[in-house]
Amino acid sequence: MAPESLFALLEATKIIHPTSIRELRVSNGTVVMELGGFPWWLPFEEAKSIGNSSAIIEFTSVSRARLTESCLTSDPFKEDLENFNITNLAQAAWNKGGSAEVFCSEPVENPISLLTSLDRFLIDNQCPFQHSEFFHCGEIITDFINLSKSSAFQMAKGPSAVCEFVSKELSTQDVKHTITRSPISYVKGYLIQWWDGFLICEDAKISWSVNES
């Protein structure tokens, strides 16, 4: 079968279990997922009548990925694609409004509150990233706290929606700051999430073969 758009297919049908990830391969900005199980990628009546089928999904132009043990290891006690979800990043609430940067012009009294508040915002909006993605020096809490004691510094960089949230939190602490905006999107494409992992790609094609029983 010639490859077709995974996104178009999943608009017309849904994943039916059982489905197993037989193999996951990563190479040069491409992630290839080999599937087995019930052939939900076929028309339903055809899927019920065939002996077996396998499918290949090729995610291309992958810019970011976090492939965890849960993503990579097939588990006989769970459905591998039970919580498989695709989000067009142009429609993601946390990625709205282009990109932005937040600059503080005085120290922040309670930087830990900023970290916890932003993490709650990201979780509530199903963002795969944590605060360290957006806060300058956010990877190490002590570094972030030390930065927050400065008289002038870049606080955050990311989507406008994220930076506007940070700006609002800074305002509640009466911290003087400015926010600059750009129409360029912070991240583009499609967010693919399953279990506790994710990848961001520009396109995804699915192809399959059928073996008659």
Steps between C-alpha positions, in 0.01 A plus 500: 500500500634843404556726801214729599462773759468366854321820601237462226451132585438570868245767411298228324557207734620421851759269648350164594681275746690281531785689337866433571814698420733238357792735449591867533796633300656847510732634230587843356188687606266211423320267740362175357239304694412145392156383612321168530171384644150582378539679163296811582670676208286292261125538432324324790339218301828427325687512830270234649548263206876500446749267661748758627648835408787723604542873460786747495461858620778738397518827692714744301682825580499414869627805689452387860449162663489336840469126446477337842517137605121484485511614136775261398400180679192301401310388811268195475288643784415830330389629162802666342297779335224530760570870563648588159412863432574745218483878546544759228735741677335795328195418715680424827402751770853518644649571154267784402604845382844469343807522724607739774764583762464632854762729655506602867646832614512415870541187717216251543403443861343156457648319197386155620140616472565578133634149438208320663239729344640454150520121541132494598416712195693265271337188646152654478561582132652159414841641415773232487766742626584600855598844631866437411409528131395863540673650804856624457724282723190296582677164477659544846285659769790658689624665179152633432472638853839670469402648164177632653704705748649707216394856431445440126473167317308293248239301691332292230481425129231299324152517349314825566237312702768369737678836529173682562428258783845567647439874463172469689671310783775763518236770522343329801841539670527863384821423309593756235538326166445530125382252240604504132306311233566354157247359249725199441367183663710353778447147370315370192356172380322223684543379855477121528456372856465150638554387856762733653688573177456727201643616171442807284496450124393680185334202333412133550425233240360152554538203267409135544515151358241223523561125521192296421433208737 
